[in-house]
């Protein structure tokens, strides 16, 4: 211990307070002013709270510091020694703003909302994790004020095409919290596999859960309802809302393998791709499923997909039930049938007191604007974004370029997607701002925020998933949280360097933008998909 304090003394003697004005936090805070002096953190440092609701916040801080630095902070009701203080200054449940002050006598995190306290804690954890050496630690003085630029800061994970499991999902949620992201969109059903247990229809997982994008005979993998509850609770502890996606009326092959009586057919390329909109029992069947989904996910939001239906709806033209539906409801074409289907199922979601979320193809429908959120993903179709805004819908921006993280990060990569030569490199992710979409104009209040999507056709292993997510998740977080006028890519790269060390510590297999050869692309087993 004497040696540790000697090292600390030498550090304090030769490292001048305020030696750097760069706050090493991602995403960059609104303001960060270096202050003289240091706060000393050791096992004797107490954590104090001024409100019982913050007990779990204190526990989160204690657990993270113990896990990452090996120091067990004390929790006390009061203390005369220098302490870490969590101060709730009001009861504004929606507030994400916070102030973090680090002085020799105390560290204080103050906010009018519990969310703000949590985000302040994560800023403090970032600073602590970057401290070298062992206990006791000297953390530089700072005065930080912060709040997010955008309300919706989301990550989507597709587990239909390849299944990754609870531990991988929890790890993602940990890093989302670390970077102050707050929406986890979970793509659980699609053509390759159904990954969510439904009690009333057990074959959805027992049969529909068989296979994945690269192996149609892979053993069934899915989440039980107990798994779902565990993950939803884990996310809630980190102020992350989990939003399920139950894809319809297309992308339904896995469900149709289990219950073919509800299939609307497909094509040779996309077999059994759709649910049948011409059968009344289809709507009852899907309503039963959504009722169970509603119980499992308390987010008040259910994503119904609604995209790419035309890939497999051609068979509807020959279906007698669909023909009768079109005649009865004066539907002139298959797109109007699709909109009718979405409207029917959206009504079911509304009756459960949920908002309905849909991809931008569904902007053609006639849904209540106050209960509908459109996800604009086709960056080459700004007219779809304009349509959604014209209809008064709230919108989440997730353009393929640069927010599809299955797109390659540099042109040397062999596995992944490109769009007419365009890739989703770190710079593009960092620089993106809603203001660059000219069709938004003065309707910025309809833009909820942004989301990065991890589609997994080409991602079949955990190292490859991590490689495509890290460090783009940091660039994305800053594009979502930090005010546009504060963003500086060169400064971001400097702050990113110590983050790479944190990835190493946590055994994350990441892409290294400074020297890609250090962590080469982890090519998946079997067939390699060349960039396209």
Secondary structure, DSSP 8 states (H G I E B T S, - for coil): -HHHHHHHHHHHHHS-TT-------SS--SEEEEEEEEEEE-TT-EEEESSGGGHHHHHHHHHHHHHHH----EE-S--SS-EEEEEE-S--TT---EEEEEETTEEEEEESSHHHHHHHHHHHHHHHHT--SSSSEEEEEEEEEE--S-SEEEEEEE-SSS---HHHHHHHHHHHHHTT--EEEEE-BSSS-B-B--GGGTHHHHTTTS--SS-TTS----B-HHHHHHHHHHHHHTT-EEEEEEEESSS-HHHHHH-GGGEEE--SSSTT-EE-TT-HHHHHHHHHHHHHHHHH-TTSEEEEE--SGGGS-GGGGG-HHHHHHHHHHT--SHHHHHHHHHHHHHHHHHHTT-EEEEEGGGGGS---GGGEEEEE--TT-HHHHHHHHHTT-EEEE--HHHHBTTB-SSTT--SSB-BTTB---HHHHHH--GGG-GGGTT-GGGEEEEEEEE--SS--SHHHHHHHHTTHHHHHHHHHHS-GGG--HHHHHHHHHHHHHHHHHTT-----SS-GGGG-----SS------
